[in-house]
Amino acid sequence: GENVEQHPSTLSVQEGDSAVIKCTYSDSASNYFPWYKQELGKRPQLIIDIRSNVGEKKDQRIAVTLNKTAKHFSLHITETQPEDSAVYFCAASFLTGGNEKLTFGTGTRLTIIP
Amino acid sequence: NAGVMQNPRHLVRRRGQEARLRCSPMKGHSHVYWYRQLPEEGLKFMVYLQKENIIDESGMPKERFSAEFPKEGPSILRIQQVVRGDSAAYFCASSFRRGITDTQYFGPGTRLTVL
C-alpha cells in the first residue's frame, strides 16, 4: 500500500542555521506533495506544496525539492528562527479506487535553539 | 472567511457513550476530509465526503464509526459506543475542488477523551 517515510523524527538546530527534513514515498504515480506545520495543540497549517511537474519551489525562507526518480522530497528552512519550532509533516497523494488520498509522514519535531 | 470550524474543541465521553464531532468547511468548499491523530503520531485518513455523498471511507473502521455531510449544515463524524482507544484528536479539512491535489485546509480539531 501507500507509504510515506519521514526523517528525522526529531531535529534540533541552532537559531540562524538551516534545517532539512526528508521524505520518501512508495507510489511513483504520486503527483502532489504538501508540507504542513503543526504547533503544539494547534491545527496543521500548509506552509508549502509542490506538484510533480516541477523540481523545486521556494517561498522566502522555505523551499521544497522533489526528485521523482528517487521518489523523495525535502523541506529546507534557512535562517531558522525560534518561531519555526513545531512538528512538520510531509504528505504525498495516492490514487486508490479512483480517488486520491493524502498519506502523511510521521512528523519531525523541529526545535530551534536560541 | 472564518476558515474551517470544528466543534466541540474538547469532548469527554465515558466508555459506551456516543461522540458527535462537527465540521463546517470553509466558505465555498464542498469537499470534506476527516483525519485522526494519535499523540506523537501523524494524521491518518478516515473518510472523504462531498455534499450528500461519501466518496471514500476506506480509512474508517467499519464498526461504530460513521460520517455524513448533509446538503445543509456541517459534516458530522459519529462514533458509537466509544472505547478508550478512540481517544485522539480528530481533524477535518476542506477543499474547493474534488480530489487531494487541491489544497486542504484544516480545522482546529476536536480532542476526544474517553474515560
HADDOCK unambig.tbl for C-alpha pairs under 7 A between the chains (distance, minus, plus):
assign (segid A and resid 32 and name CA) (segid B and resid 101 and name CA) 5.77 0.50 0.50
assign (segid A and resid 42 and name CA) (segid B and resid 108 and name CA) 6.09 0.50 0.50
assign (segid A and resid 43 and name CA) (segid B and resid 106 and name CA) 6.23 0.50 0.50
assign (segid A and resid 43 and name CA) (segid B and resid 107 and name CA) 6.11 0.50 0.50
assign (segid A and resid 43 and name CA) (segid B and resid 108 and name CA) 4.63 0.50 0.50
assign (segid A and resid 43 and name CA) (segid B and resid 109 and name CA) 6.49 0.50 0.50
assign (segid A and resid 44 and name CA) (segid B and resid 106 and name CA) 6.20 0.50 0.50
assign (segid A and resid 45 and name CA) (segid B and resid 106 and name CA) 6.86 0.50 0.50
assign (segid A and resid 93 and name CA) (segid B and resid 100 and name CA) 6.58 0.50 0.50
assign (segid A and resid 99 and name CA) (segid B and resid 99 and name CA) 6.84 0.50 0.50
assign (segid A and resid 100 and name CA) (segid B and resid 99 and name CA) 5.70 0.50 0.50
assign (segid A and resid 100 and name CA) (segid B and resid 100 and name CA) 5.41 0.50 0.50
assign (segid A and resid 101 and name CA) (segid B and resid 100 and name CA) 5.70 0.50 0.50
assign (segid A and resid 102 and name CA) (segid B and resid 100 and name CA) 6.37 0.50 0.50
assign (segid A and resid 104 and name CA) (segid B and resid 42 and name CA) 6.23 0.50 0.50
assign (segid A and resid 104 and name CA) (segid B and resid 43 and name CA) 5.98 0.50 0.50
assign (segid A and resid 105 and name CA) (segid B and resid 42 and name CA) 6.16 0.50 0.50
assign (segid A and resid 106 and name CA) (segid B and resid 41 and name CA) 5.62 0.50 0.50
assign (segid A and resid 106 and name CA) (segid B and resid 42 and name CA) 4.47 0.50 0.50
assign (segid A and resid 107 and name CA) (segid B and resid 42 and name CA) 6.00 0.50 0.50
